Amino acid sequence: MKTSVTQLFDIKYPIIQGGMIWISGYKLAAAVSNAGGLGLIGAGSMYPEILREHIQKAKKHTNKPFGVNVPLLYPNIEEIMQVIADEKVKIVFTSAGNPKTWTPFLKENGICVVHVISSVKFALKAQDAGVDAIVAEGFESGGHNSREETTTFTLLPMVKEKINIPLIAAGGIASGRGMLAAMVLGADGVQMGSRFVASLEASAHSNFKQAVVAVQDGDTFLTFKELAPVRLIKNPFFNKLQELYQTNPSKEQLIDFLGRARAKKGMFEGDLIEGELEIGQIAGLIHKVKPVKEIITEIMDDFKKVKQEVGDLNF
Amino acid sequence: MKTSVTQLFDIKYPIIQGGMIWISGYKLAAAVSNAGGLGLIGAGSMYPEILREHIQKAKKHTNKPFGVNVPLLYPNIEEIMQVIADEKVKIVFTSAGNPKTWTPFLKENGICVVHVISSVKFALKAQDAGVDAIVAEGFESGGHNSREETTTFTLLPMVKEKINIPLIAAGGIASGRGMLAAMVLGADGVQMGSRFVASLEASAHSNFKQAVVAVQDGDTFLTFKELAPVRLIKNPFFNKLQELYQTNPSKEQLIDFLGRARAKKGMFEGDLIEGELEIGQIAGLIHKVKPVKEIITEIMDDFKKVKQEVGDLNF
């Protein structure tokens, strides 16, 4: 049996690997697509020509559908979109921007468009803009996040009540249990980021992967709310930032403190002291770096097992 | 069929009505217990003799099990605990304090003890203290909340992995869909607060009940983090507080600004301008004030319907 999400993307399982800067190149995306999910190349950390290279390599490594995630605030957005059209990418996930700006261009190029939102208001805006599906992302998710702080558990049913296009849940999902819970709450599929960071195929530095599997509950926190809220591991860089907050810093001081390329330094170069380490709360449930195929097999086995268990509940 | 939670409390449905200051007196608690759930009298806003009166009235209004919720930081805690023992209350939920302090006294009096936590660490502490069950409460819940900011969706499976006593989910649940999702994530039962605020039997002021059903996603926020984090509706009092935050206030200024009896003013006296209005994010899914019996019937109908739907999912 299919859900609207497996049908929309023509994939086996309604599991999407979130596009993540410095983490999800062609290797991860192709591995997820080959395993029956939908892999996404994260364009947010790629120059246009690098993205082109990753798209071309992904095509060589999988004959299954894959997509590209594009943060709409990206500085080279026009070139990025042209690369996507030139390379005949079939699926694009857009985030961090107005869905009205690029959806018409993508649709004209025959591309399936999905937009990431974190409130009912923006879900409706995206639906009005003509996207094919929506990702509803909760407060617990890693990396950049919204100011509303609405959690996955509450966001999903509130969005589901108002929209009529396929709904993908994101934030807090790393297991079959989580996948089933998201579907109970109204999702037609799930997007997972953190779980795939701790995969062999992710381009994250091995130091960062090890930091992710070491995370326990309470070890991440949403910060930099004055700039753009982002969920990070509480490492020395994070702790220094909290000390700076004690001094009532100006926006400019925060921007200076953040500096440049912090995320690359932490997640790609493996500097666990000075780098920014973006991960979701659910990392506390991730205990081992594994190959993508094993991750997806385990998720589906867990999904079936828990579905059986709750099927037996009767009142 | 039973869960460990229905067995522990000897109730029909694994639905617990959260103990809430100014909201849950004997009327609400007895109504929930009569409808097959577990009602809790919220001792946090009651002097010891008022609590005694509510317990005695609850006994008159229901012959089903009910309980009392006690915030352990309550100033008259010793008198409160004595009233509970004198009145032979059978079930006590404790929160906001160390479970080791009062669990032995309660257990010696033959009382079933449940402790509210919001992290794995405190779940283990409570289990070690000998409590009979745990409530795991997520970031989305209304009123007082933890500094870890862990959401229901991620907290439940992380706690479930580590404890072996019954687990009750709280925060973000107001429907059968939410109840089933919580059970998929590992809960044996659910505690709902916000949904029961918008009930006929709640002692909340009708202005507050109307404010709750008017809430949409993004209308609540966790604030007063320097004192004790609390989730409030963004009303004029909240907005003034955010203005104060722009001036980098000291703790003393915040305490002064909060003043006394703000929660009573807002929730019990119905002052929507100057009062503190505590409610959870899921209020965005609550659209009508209803009698308790109707609420519970709807939740169970929804639970069964969604369980049937997900039972049909196959990959």
Interface residues (C-beta under 8 A of the other chain):
Chain A: M1 T3 T6 K12 Y13 P14 S119 V120 K121 G138 F139 E140 E148 E149 T150 T151 T152 F153 T154 L155 P157 M158 E161 G171 G172 I173 S175 R177 G178 L180 A181 A182 M183 V184 L185 G186 Q216 D217 G218 F221 L222 N248 G280 Q281 I282 G284 L285 M300 F303 K304 V306 K307 V310 G311 D312 L313 N314 F315
Chain B: M1 T3 T6 K12 Y13 P14 S119 V120 K121 G138 F139 E140 E148 E149 T150 T151 T152 F153 T154 L155 P157 M158 E161 G171 G172 I173 S175 R177 G178 L180 A181 A182 M183 V184 L185 G186 Q216 D217 G218 F221 L222 N248 G280 Q281 I282 G284 L285 M300 F303 K304 V306 K307 V310 G311 D312 L313 N314 F315
